[in-house]
Amino acid sequence: MAKGIPTLIRVSEWTVDEKRRVLGARLKELDDLQTGLVNLEQEVVREQRTAQANPELAGFLYGNYADQVIHRREQLNSNIASKENEVTVARDALSEAYRELKKYEVVNENNMRRAEEELARKEQIELDELGQQAREFRDRQ
């Protein structure tokens, strides 16, 4: 399994990047919906000013406009709530993918550390043997 760890890390990195892109897209969509709600509120203020400036015409038209605004506001708020849930799900998925990646990275680091320790141990054994041979050679002289 140690040989497959780098592959698992690459796949996990790709998964984390993909989850990050999905979260970014959901956040952008949420921001667009929130901007739409702000724009709607600004539009309402402009229409109210227009209605105050021209009350005869506004009395007839503003009622229908107000009904449409209420419906649009409800729809935007519903879409925002839904998108917030999607953002939460996307954040959780990214978090899980990141934890998985970290798990593989830690295993890989531990494997590399053990390999380095084993190499150092073998080199030390060789050096000890050379030292022993040199001492034996000196003792014979």
Protein Blocks (a to p, Z undefined) as FASTA:
>chain_A
ZZmmmmmmmmmmmmmmmmmmmmmmmmmmmmmmmmmmmmmmmmmmmmmmmmmmmmmlmmmm
mmmmmmmmmmmmmmmmmmmmmmmmmmmmmmmmmmmmmmmmmmmmmmmmmmmmmmmmmmmm
mmmmmmmmmmmmmmmmmmmZZ
